[in-house]
Amino acid sequence: MRLTEFQELLYTEFGAARGDALLSDHVLPAWGRTGAQAIADGADPRDVWRALCTEFDVPKARW
């Protein structure tokens, strides 16, 4: 998944302001770091998206 596609999904699901806050402030328990940190460290944005979806109970149809 490209970063632009990730950002589009994030903003569509959570809105721009909340999406940015979740990405930069919310520590994903399974990763021990924020989504932004994980992506900066080389994680696939798809994996970060799935982790956020799991954490915030996004219906699987929108994953």
Rosetta blueprint (number, residue, H / E / L):
1 M L
2 R L
3 L H
4 T H
5 E H
6 F H
7 Q H
8 E H
9 L H
10 L H
11 Y H
12 T H
13 E H
14 F H
15 G L
16 A H
17 A H
18 R H
19 G H
20 D H
21 A H
22 L H
23 L H
24 S H
25 D H
26 H L
27 V E
28 L E
29 P L
30 A L
31 W L
32 G L
33 R E
34 T E
35 G H
36 A H
37 Q H
38 A H
39 I H
40 A H
41 D L
42 G L
43 A L
44 D L
45 P H
46 R H
47 D H
48 V H
49 W H
50 R H
51 A H
52 L H
53 C H
54 T H
55 E H
56 F L
57 D L
58 V L
59 P L
60 K H
61 A H
62 R H
63 W L
